[in-house]
Structures are given as structure tokens and as C-alpha cells.
């Protein structure tokens, strides 16, 4: 999907692959498409382009249909055509979007619904586009920080495997031919290498890991599994701070975007609960929601929550100042920018700590293997002379 200027085109019937007319005349999308996902970049482009077209005075259904006509055949094209058809049949834009919850989030739909009431859909979509761009950039930064240790680990595994399965067996054959005994460290590695080369052992190990993966996936869905895994995420020495900053950045950005565009605080908290993906943050927002319904301010509600320590006291003070000045949305926006910079610092700090840690681990592994390989070399002359 590429950016291009589109002009309203004559309304056309959505492609047959998207579905068909029901006996009652209602457009029925293909169930497979309703469960599909699209790239974040395509969603950002769709939101931005639609905002520009609506700001230019194009009718919503015409704008959506024209955009779809300019796209290459894809899932998003079929979805957009179906949305246009639903709007022509009398559905609101937010109602049409709600048919595709895997593509359009609760926040996206809530903000579109608010814009329908205020009549400022073009401005709302522009704000949404900015949020989606910022959120995508944050995710990209977090993923980039995770790539380095994974690559280093793969290199360590590759180097270890090469030495154990290609170099070590050569010394073993020389020693066995001469009837000599390998050094103890080398013998341990030889035994381990033989074990890894045993098909029965490998089959058992693969079966164990597959069963463990399925068991872990099932356990993650339980309340206890969520608590344990999310506790590990929050309290991991190197990545814990980065994870907390990422969740808070996303949550405060949602709060700022929704409150600034006329959505209520309670609706914003409901979206934050769905979007955070961590048990302890969900409990934090749920408790804050209950306290606000009881008459507390946001800052006091967060401070009285059982997991208030997840939010720094300085951020709570900033929120309290925003409540006193009546500019909570503007303050949340500033808090999200502050947290974004803090997240970038956390990523740099994590990367700086990971690099020497991984080098140390790799050095220990490769060094042990090198010693195990050099010990037979030092004794090879005496072995050959026998």
C-alpha cells in the first residue's frame, strides 16, 4: 500500500471475496476477513489519508470507497469496501469499524464514536494518526533493543555447535586410535556431544519442549500464570524498567489522545485496561476507575491503588497539577512525551548493559570450549608417539 492522491470514484459493489448480500439485503462479510489483521503501517496510512480527504470536504462513504478503489487487492481493501457498504446501508462509521476488532482497536472505535457526536472526524482521525505513528515507533524501539541479545545468543549457539560437532570429534578419533584417555573436561564435552547426536535423545528432547510449550501457553491463560509471568516482566533487573516505561508511555498517550478529543476519563481508562496487557497495570487502572467513580481525582485514585508504586511519584504530582489547572489532557500529553524520552534512555541503558553481559557469557562458553580443545592439543605429541 503506497501513498497516493485519490479522487472520489463512482460507488461500486465490494469484491465477491469479501462476502455477499444476505436474503434481507444486508452485506455479510466473509468470516475469514472479519478475523484478519493488517499491517500497522497500512492502518496508519488509511487513517491519515482518510483524515486528509474528509478535511477536503469529501463525503465519508465516497472517501472510503475511493481509497479502496486505488488499493491493490488485499485484506484491507476488502475491509474498507465492506465498511463503505455498511455506511451506505445506514450504519455509523464506528459501528462498521466494530465489525473488525482485530484491525480497529477499542480506542480507535471509541475516538471515532466521539468524533461522530462532535462532528470533528477529520481532526480526530489526524490525532489518531499521530498516536498510531508514535505507538509504532515505541514498539519499534523496544523490539530493536531485544534484537541484539537474540542475535548474540544465536551466534553463541552456532559457535558452540561448530566446535562441538566438527572440531571436537577429530581429537576424539586421534585419541581413540592411540588408546589414550582424553582430558576430563574434553571428555565431558565429548559425552555431551554424543548425547546431542543421539536420535532418541533428540526426539525425546524435542517432544519435551513441544509439550512444555503447550503447557506454558495453557498456563499463561490462567490467573496464576498471568500473575507470575507479568511479575517477572516488571521485576526483571535489566528489562523491567524498560517494560514499565513502555506500558506507561502507551497508557498516558492513550489518556492524552482520548481526553483531548472529548472522550471521558472513564472511557479512556477502559481502553487503557484493554491495551496494557499486564495483570498488575490492569489492576492499577481498574482500581483507579473504581475510585474515580467514588468521587476521587485521577492522581488520588492512582495513589490509593494497590500497585501505585508502578508509577513514579513525580508523574502523580504532574497529574495532580493538571487536575488543579483543569488541563489534565494537556498534562497527560506532556507526561507521555516525558515517558517516551525516559523509555529511550531505558532502551539505551539496557542495550549498554546487555552488550558486556552477552560478551562475558559468550567468552565464558567459547573459552571453556577452547580450553577443552587445547588440552588435547598440548598432549597430542605424546599421544602420537605412543
Secondary structure, 3 states (H helix, E strand, C coil): CCCCCCCCCCCCCCCHHHEEECCCCCEEECHHHHCCCCCHHHHHHHHHHHHHHHHCCCCHHHHHHHHHHCCCCCHHHHHHHHHHHHHHCCCCHHHHHCCCCCCCCHHHHHHHHHHHHHCCHHHHHHHHHHHHHHHHHHHHHHHHHHHHHHHHHHHHHHHHHHHHHHHHHHHHHHHHHHCCCCCHHHHHHHHHHHHHCCHHHHHHHHHHHHHHHHHHHHHHCCHHHHHHHHHHHHHCCCCHHHHHHHHHHHHHHHHHHHHHCCCCHHHHHHHHHHHHCCHHHHHHHHHHHHHHHCCCCHHHHHHCCCCHHHCCHHHHHHHHHHHHHCCHHHHHHHHHHHHHHHHHHHHHHHHHHHHHHHHHHHHHHHHHHHHHHHHHHHHHHHHHHC
